[in-house]
Amino acid sequence: MNEPVNDSGPIVGALIIAITCLLLLAFQRILFLVVPFLLALIFYYILYPTVERLVLAGMSRRAAASLLTLAFLVVVAVCVSLMLPWIILRLNDWEMAVERYLQGGIGLLERLLAELEERYGILQRAHLAGTVAQRLNEFTGGFAEHYVEPIALGIAGWTPSLLLAPFLAFFFLKDGHYFQTFLVRAVPNAFFEKTLYLMNQVDQAARAYFVGLIKLTVLDSVTLALGLWLMGMPAPLGLGLLAAVLAWVPYVGSILGGLLMALVAATDFPTEPAMAVWVVGLFILVRLLDDFLYMPLTIGKSLNMHPLVSVLMIFAGGAVAGISGLMLALPVLGVVRVVCETIGAVVTDPRLMARYWHGRALRKAQANADL
Amino acid sequence: MFGLFRSKGDASRTQRLRTLSLFVTLTPGELKIVDGLLHERKFLKDEVIFDKGDEGQAIYIIIDGSVLIWPQGKPVDGQIIELGPGTFFGDLALLDNSVRSAQARAAMNTTVAVFFRADFMGLLQTHSLITSKISLQLARHIGKRLRESHNLANSPQHL
């Protein structure tokens, strides 16, 4: 978020966190609507400049929005029709692959622990390698049969809801600015400029966050893919993209992405344990690049929040609303913060309130004039 | 479906905007884009539009009615400017977020179109030609006002 409107006190701060948690809880209940809405928002921000260019070229806004949405749907339809048979054919293979990669990861861990046991007698006496491997085998036994199919079915179940996204994006592109004007029309004259400023701040923050997130994902994917390709890992682009998308879930997702890459390296190169270390090294390097180069270039300081508040809010979001809470905590907090701070600034401004009451008195007098 | 969000009479407002000096160089297509960004507000006689010292966020274009511009406080003869339909005020807000230098108050029931600075800046990214044309007209307007105040300061009755 850009500069805050004013310094919020502890009450406003507590209110912001409470409202964010309540919203995250509500969003979890209507996730089937929130996810397509967010996707539509991302499409809207990405396609908006093109719509504006088409409008300037003489096309009506409706035609421009229709054309772009149609083009997008055609691209999606082509991709799905090409990939769906391939995915269905390989679903069974993937079930086995997940099992294989988990076993590969456990094997790597077992080898590392065995080496440690050789060096430190205390670990040998505790049978560390055997105990850990046994526990992990118990935990992951039948993981693929239990989880891969439900996950695949879950994704398939989400499809109708996700189809809402292009539909919503079309209306955002066609009537988005009418909607903003419609909302502002309800605002009293006294608060008009402040409210416009508020809406703009929210719009800017959301645009910076979502468009930045997409750019960051592309940068992360390309860097990881390049690194993995240089190391000779299989499917570098797919792995890089998966790790970059997993990083959308702050902190937890990043760790999961790194773990996934290490599992693949440990399984596909069982005789080269150094490969897994190199992959983890690459992952850490990309995380550092992310924090110090890519983030400032893309998302930047769009949310302008203290790191401690961000981390606490992410975990609070996770506790309140699970995975969706983890993912939505920061953007929701950013929007709620600007809204609360601006409302606070408006209602605590005595001159604005005086102008509001003056305007109301004038309207009342006009309404009563000929009674 | 979203037709209910649209305000009535957009076409007539576009016609009126076409005659404004600020938008006179815009083509019909460009004017349509700018019109889509304007907000229409109605002020009653004596209602304050903005105060001196407020942070300026938008330029106001008078569609109907008239507006008094004066230093904050009681009106003093010679320091009041009355603006009529087709004129605009608060124009410096389009360039930076400096504070308003005077108060604006509706002299009668007035309708204004408001052009928000952030929308202008957004337009700068997507339609730089439109903003160039508006900026040039704005620069001409500010230059004219500067010349007028310079001439006024150098006129015999001010010596």
Interface residues (C-beta under 8 A of the other chain):
Chain A: P49 E52 R53 V55 L56 G58 R61 F171 K174 D175 H177 Y178 F179 T181 F182 V184 R185 N189 A190 F192 E193 K194 L196 Y197 N200 Q204 R351 R355 H358 G359 L362 R363 Q366
Chain B: M1 F2 L4 F5 R6 S7 G29 E30 K32 I33 G36 L37 H39 R41 F43 L44 K45 D46 E47 V48 I49 F50 D51 D54 E55 Q57 A58 V114 F116 A118 Q125 T126 H127 I130
